[in-house]
Amino acid sequence: MLSPFSPVHRSRPVALVADERRTGFVAPYAAVEARLGTHDLAGRVVAGFRGPGGVLLEAWYDGGRRLAGLDVTDGTGRTTHHRSRRHGRPDTPPDGLAATLTGRQLTVLTLADDTWTPRAKVDLADRVPTTDPAFLAGLGADTAWLPRESHERTPVTAVRAGTFGQLGLRDVGFVTHADGTPYERDGRLLVTATHAGPGFFDTAHTGVWGFDPDTFALEHRADLYVHRGGRVLGDHAVHLVRDGDRWLLASSTWGDFDHTSMGITLSTSTADLLAGEHVLDAVPLALPVGDLPTPCVGTWDPHLAVVDGHWHVSFVAARKFFDFYPALARAREPGRLDGWELLGAASDRRGTEGAMLARFDGTWRVLASDGRDNPKPLRGRFPVFDLAMTEVGSLDAPYPTNIPWPSLVERDGRWLLLTFDGTPYGGGVAGYGTHGDVLVLRTEGRP
């Protein structure tokens, strides 16, 4: 196996606004920030979005009441008001106010000590068609100042609006060629990551980042969204592969997860997916779930590679939500991405995901991450399997919180393990889904 790994770097790139704009949104992931020049607010600051048909999505902070909340006006003209009794009042007057639209969730956040804290959120499903491309085409960011007295000057000193960035990064994986080698551009390795939103999985989306293997610096390059069922969604937990003159994006359908089903889709494109924003049409990847040793309610975490001329895909299969294990399938015919046959499944696991195909000294293996919900001997470790999904060893590496992916790359005789942890961001309103920190581990030399 490989030499022991040691932690060498930790980072947390937080940004509410990624690419600045007021209009021209192609996906329901947007943010607007208003920075405040005073804590003495004699009125209400509003930040939010205007949509077609009179839709208003407004986040506000009232200086007199020292309270933050949300107002939603839908296409029928109905307005509702939303705030958190527990979290809606900041401990101190804020330095900024923000509204974020992430999937179908609208959130109000306040800024203090350079940290954004969600103060209230509301699910817009069944009221506002946030995932409809026609609605998005008419969406615009806006701010307002509503003083108690007309002579009161606005406290807003700066406004930024644009696509939503991230509260944390997780599901970090290297972009690869079809043969599994890492894809590089301008001296940087490319990685995909799930951009954590201020809520559960449907508030997240996929981004592409440049990674410097020497300094470990990350630089945001692109955002990838999926179009399926007539909607634009933030599907994530992906693998991006360069196959000849085209890109393949295998995605997990977390963008509209409803606790009843999950699946894996495949998108193809000849555009430059390493820069800008892209909405990709997706089709289901018909995996051989009927051949698994257990019932299967969902699949996720795809990873693709061509082995001996045949496409292989590792993935996670769930008996139920959330009880899951890794599996591996192969396409029967060379060069095709269908006709999958099951090669193996590690069904002795109950909380293992992040399965990835990797090659050590010319031998193909499947790496995975054994979470702490597994049976005791199989907890908190990075197992290594052969292509029949029989365990043949494990990585000698510290195991962070959550279920971190084991993304490996060899550079100058050392192996780097790029992963993440479960560190949350922003307090109690957001709940689970705001993780994590990006971690880099490294071996000292060749095994």
Rosetta blueprint (number, residue, H / E / L):
1 M L
2 L L
3 S L
4 P L
5 F E
6 S E
7 P E
8 V E
9 H E
10 R E
11 S E
12 R L
13 P L
14 V L
15 A E
16 L E
17 V E
18 A E
19 D E
20 E E
21 R L
22 R L
23 T L
24 G L
25 F L
26 V L
27 A L
28 P L
29 Y E
30 A E
31 A E
32 V E
33 E E
34 A E
35 R E
36 L E
37 G L
38 T L
39 H L
40 D L
41 L L
42 A L
43 G E
44 R E
45 V E
46 V E
47 A E
48 G E
49 F E
50 R E
51 G E
52 P H
53 G H
54 G H
55 V E
56 L E
57 L E
58 E E
59 A E
60 W E
61 Y E
62 D E
63 G L
64 G L
65 R L
66 R L
67 L E
68 A E
69 G E
70 L E
71 D E
72 V E
73 T E
74 D L
75 G L
76 T L
77 G L
78 R L
79 T E
80 T E
81 H E
82 H E
83 R L
84 S L
85 R L
86 R L
87 H L
88 G L
89 R L
90 P L
91 D L
92 T L
93 P L
94 P L
95 D L
96 G E
97 L E
98 A E
99 A E
100 T E
101 L E
102 T E
103 G L
104 R L
105 Q E
106 L E
107 T E
108 V E
109 L E
110 T E
111 L E
112 A E
113 D L
114 D L
115 T E
116 W E
117 T E
118 P E
119 R E
120 A E
121 K E
122 V E
123 D E
124 L L
125 A L
126 D L
127 R L
128 V L
129 P L
130 T L
131 T L
132 D L
133 P H
134 A H
135 F H
136 L H
137 A H
138 G L
139 L L
140 G E
141 A E
142 D E
143 T E
144 A E
145 W E
146 L E
147 P E
148 R L
149 E L
150 S L
151 H L
152 E L
153 R L
154 T L
155 P L
156 V E
157 T E
158 A E
159 V E
160 R E
161 A E
162 G E
163 T E
164 F E
165 G E
166 Q E
167 L L
168 G L
169 L E
170 R E
171 D E
172 V E
173 G E
174 F E
175 V L
176 T E
177 H E
178 A L
179 D L
180 G L
181 T L
182 P E
183 Y L
184 E E
185 R E
186 D L
187 G L
188 R E
189 L E
190 L E
191 V E
192 T E
193 A E
194 T E
195 H E
196 A L
197 G L
198 P L
199 G L
200 F L
201 F H
202 D H
203 T H
204 A L
205 H E
206 T E
207 G E
208 V E
209 W E
210 G E
211 F E
212 D L
213 P L
214 D L
215 T L
216 F L
217 A L
218 L E
219 E E
220 H E
221 R E
222 A E
223 D E
224 L E
225 Y E
226 V E
227 H E
228 R E
229 G L
230 G L
231 R E
232 V E
233 L E
234 G L
235 D L
236 H E
237 A E
238 V E
239 H E
240 L E
241 V E
242 R E
243 D E
244 G L
245 D L
246 R E
247 W E
248 L E
249 L E
250 A E
251 S E
252 S E
253 T L
254 W H
255 G H
256 D H
257 F L
258 D L
259 H L
260 T L
261 S L
262 M E
263 G L
264 I E
265 T E
266 L E
267 S E
268 T E
269 S E
270 T L
271 A L
272 D L
273 L L
274 L L
275 A L
276 G E
277 E E
278 H E
279 V E
280 L E
281 D E
282 A L
283 V E
284 P E
285 L L
286 A L
287 L L
288 P L
289 V H
290 G H
291 D H
292 L L
293 P L
294 T L
295 P L
296 C L
297 V L
298 G E
299 T E
300 W E
301 D E
302 P E
303 H E
304 L E
305 A E
306 V E
307 V E
308 D L
309 G L
310 H E
311 W E
312 H E
313 V E
314 S E
315 F E
316 V E
317 A E
318 A E
319 R E
320 K E
321 F L
322 F L
323 D E
324 F E
325 Y E
326 P E
327 A E
328 L E
329 A E
330 R E
331 A E
332 R L
333 E L
334 P L
335 G L
336 R L
337 L L
338 D L
339 G L
340 W E
341 E E
342 L E
343 L E
344 G E
345 A E
346 A L
347 S L
348 D L
349 R L
350 R L
351 G E
352 T E
353 E E
354 G E
355 A E
356 M E
357 L E
358 A E
359 R E
360 F E
361 D L
362 G L
363 T E
364 W E
365 R E
366 V E
367 L E
368 A E
369 S E
370 D E
371 G L
372 R L
373 D L
374 N L
375 P L
376 K H
377 P H
378 L H
379 R L
380 G L
381 R E
382 F E
383 P E
384 V E
385 F E
386 D L
387 L L
388 A L
389 M L
390 T L
391 E E
392 V E
393 G E
394 S E
395 L E
396 D L
397 A L
398 P L
399 Y L
400 P L
401 T L
402 N L
403 I L
404 P L
405 W L
406 P L
407 S E
408 L E
409 V E
410 E E
411 R E
412 D L
413 G L
414 R E
415 W E
416 L E
417 L E
418 L E
419 T E
420 F E
421 D L
422 G L
423 T L
424 P L
425 Y L
426 G L
427 G L
428 G L
429 V L
430 A L
431 G L
432 Y L
433 G L
434 T L
435 H L
436 G L
437 D L
438 V E
439 L E
440 V E
441 L E
442 R E
443 T E
444 E L
445 G L
446 R L
447 P L
